């Protein structure tokens, strides 16, 4: 039998361990409003475990979708922007990058591109690290500053972004907030007539900083890296709820990243700070294949909703 003092110490140690475990687990349930580190330990209730329990992605084109003002879809390119202020086009069937031009945006100073989206008329919107939002020509790389303001909404100085088709056949620009730390503050959209931010909803379950891409049949997808991998998820544009998700084996937490949907596949661009690997993710067979590499660091990608579905 243990001496009384040792028994007391053992009981205190056991009690402290139980309290610590209980507190940590209690913070990780989906409905808890407290922010949760995305790379927390292997607890069952952490956000990526919640995502693993969701249905997997189904990108089968929705029937009877009407796309207005669309050129030949097979000629549509993905456009990417680098941290070196370079604009390229990328053609998935040939895996070819073509240099468009260098971005020289008035007032950008030492700021660099952070994210990009492209509408069906070939106009890109590029947000810089200082929060300025520019309109950029995908033909010449010429740019002009917009009057965008976050209106003081926390976490929307910089953001991931992507266009998605609406029920009236037009596009809307959706954005995912990018706070300095912790999970994203939620989903928003930008009215391109007034360049005003409209907050939609928090993401449920919470997700970290993410990039967005949309489709011609009205869907919206988010991509974000985690420790030793990444996720692609479909997001409800009305309430911010994550409705389906697939885990990818590529990517890592501190990567620069971007992605786009073209021809039934997701094209993911991720970099540890140097060259960028391009991964094709096919949601049918759930295969992720690194198909090429380019020497610059890609930080944004955009594609028209007229692209092949």
N, C-alpha and C positions, 0 to 999 in steps of 0.2 A: 504494500500500500504506500502511496506517496505521502510524504510528510504534509502536514496541514498547510504550510506556507507554499509548498510547491503546488498542491492541489488548487489553492486560491489563485496562484499565478496562471496556472493552466486554464482555469475557468475564465479569468479575465481575458486571456489571449483568445480563447475560443469565442467569447462574446464579442470582442473587437473585430474578429474576422467575419462573424455573422453580420454585424452591423455594416461593415464596409461592403461586403458582397451585396447585401440587401439594398444599400443606398445606390450602388453603381447600377444594379439591374433595374431599379425603380426609375432611373433617369432615361432608360432606353426604350420605353414603350412608345409606340407611334403617337398616341394621343397626348403624351406629355409635352407641354409647351416649351420646356427648357431646351436650349440649343444642344445638340449632341455632336461630338466630333465624329466625322464620317468614318475615320479609320480606327474607331474604338475597338476593344477586344472582341473575342469571338462569341459575345452574348447573342442569344436567339433573337432579342428584340431590336437589334441595331438596324438602321435604315436599309442597308443592302440585303439583309435577311428578309425584310418586308418586300423588297423588290423581287427577290428570287421566288417569292410565293405568288407573284402575279402571272397572268397568262403571258405567253411569249408573243412576240410581234407577228402580226399578220399584215402584210403590205399589199395584198391583192387589191388591184384598183377597184374603186367603187363604181357601179354601173351608172350610166346616164349622166356623166359629169360633162358640163358644157364649159369649155375654155374659150374665152373671147380674146381676140387680138393675138393669137399665137402663131409664130412662124413654124417652119418645119421642125418638129420636135427632135428628129435624129441629128440635126445640126446644132443643137443647143449644147453649150459648154458649161462646165463648172469653172468659176473664177476664184482665184485664191490671192490673198495678200500676205506679204511677209513682214517680219519685224524690221527688215531693211528697206521698207517702203516700196517694194516691188509688187507690181500687179501682173499676174500670169493667167492665161486660160489653161484649162486641163480638159482633154478629151478622153473620156473613159474607154471607148473602144480600142484606142491605140496607146493609151497611157502616156500621151505626149503633152508636155508643158510647152506653152508658147509665151514668150515675154511680150507684154503689152506696153508697159512703160513704167517710169519711175513716178511715184506720187510726190508732187511738190505742192502741198496744201498750205495756203496762206494762214499764218497764225499758229501753225502746229509747233514751231520751235523745236525743242528737243523731244517732244512727245512722238510716239510711234503708233502704228495701227494696232488695235486691240481685237476687233471683230468686224465682220462684213456680212452683208446680205445683198442679193441681186434680185430686182424685180423682172417681170416678163418683157419689159421694154429694153432691158440691158443696162439699166441704171443701177449702179451699186451705191449702197450706203455704208460708209466706213466710220466706226467710232474709234477715236484715238485714246491713248492712255490718260489724257488730261480731261476727257469727257466731251470734247468737241465732236460733233457729228457732221460728216461731209458727204455730199453727193459726188459720185465719181463715175466718169464715163468708162465703160468696159471696152470701148473702141480705142480711146486715146490716153486714158489715165488722167485726163484733166479733172480737176476737182474744184468744188465751191463749198464754202461753209454754209451750214443751215442754222436757223435760229433755235435749234433744239435746246430745251432745258428740262431737267428732271423735276423741276418744281419743288425742289427740296426733298423729294422722296428718297429715303435712305436706301443705299445700295444700288442706285440707278445712275451713278456717274458714268460707270462703264457697264457693259452688259453683253451677253451673247445675243444673237439676233438671227431671224429668218423670216422670209415671207411665206404665207400660206393663203391658198385660195379661199374666198368666202362664198356664201350661197348665191350671191348676185353675180358671180363670175369675175369679180375684181380680186385684188390681193390686199392683204393687211400685213403690216410689219409687226411681228411679235418679238419681245425682248425678255431675257431672263436676267434678273439683277445679279451683279457681281460685287458683293461686299468684300471688304479687306480680309475679313476672317469669318469662319463659320459657314453656315448654310446660306443658300440664296434666299433673298427676301421675298421672292415670288415672281410671278409672271405678269407682264404688262404688254401694252401695245402703244405704238406711236402713230398719231394722226399726221399723215404727211402733208396735209393742207396747212395745219397750224404748227406742226412739229411739237405737239404737246403730248406728254406721257399720260396714259390712262392705266391705272393699276387694275389688274384683273383679279388675282387671288394668290394666296400662298400656294406653294407646291405641297401636295399631300400624297405620299409621305414627303418629308423635307428632302431636298437634294442639294448638293454643293454647287459651286459655280458650274455653269453649263453652257454649251452652245446649242443653237436651235436650227432646224431646217424644216421646210414645209413642202407640201405636195399640191398638185393640181386638183386632187379630189378632196381637198380641205383638211388634211390631217397635219398635225404638228408633232415633231420629234425633238427630243433632247439627247445630248451626248455629254458625258463627263467621265474623267478618269478617276480611278481609285488606286489604292496601293496594289500594284501587281495586276492591273487589268482596267476595265472600264465598263460602262453601261450605255446602251441605247434604249430609250423609253418613248412610248407614245404618251402625249400629254393632252388632256381635255382642254380646249381653248377657252371654255366658258368658266370652268371652276378650278383649273390648275391641278386637277387630280391626275396622277400617273396611273394609266389604265392597263399598260402592258410593258414588259421590259425583257431584254436579253442581256446577258453578261458576255463580254468579250475578253479574251485572254491577253490582248495587247493594250499598252498604255500604262501610265503610272501617274501618281498624284500630282507631281510638279511639272508635268508635261505642258508645253504649248500645244494647243489642239484646235481643230476645226473639223467640220464634216458637212456632207451634202448627200441628197438622195437623187440617184440617176439610174434609169433603166432597171428598176426593181431591186437595186442594191444600195447600201450605204457606203460612201467613200470617206474614210476617216484619215485625217492628216494629223500626225502627232510627232513631237520632237522633244528631246531632252535639252534643247538649247542650241543644237547644231543643225545638221541635216534633218530633213523631214521624211519619215516613212509614210507610205501610202498603203492603207489596208482596205481591202474590199470585204465587206461583211454581207453575206447573203442570208437573209432572214428565213428563207425556206429550209435549207439544210443546216442552218446555223453554223456556217463555216466562215472563218476569218483568215484571209490570206494577204500577206504583205506582197504587193505587186510591183512596187517600184520605190525609188528614193530620189529626192531632189535636194540640192546642196543648201538651199536657204531654209530659214525657220518660218514655216507657215503659221499664221496666227488667226486667220479668218478665211472663210469660204462661203460662197453664195452661188445659188443656181436658180434659174427661172422656174416658176411653177408650170411652165410649158414643157419642161424636160420630160423625156420618156418615163412613164410610170412602170 
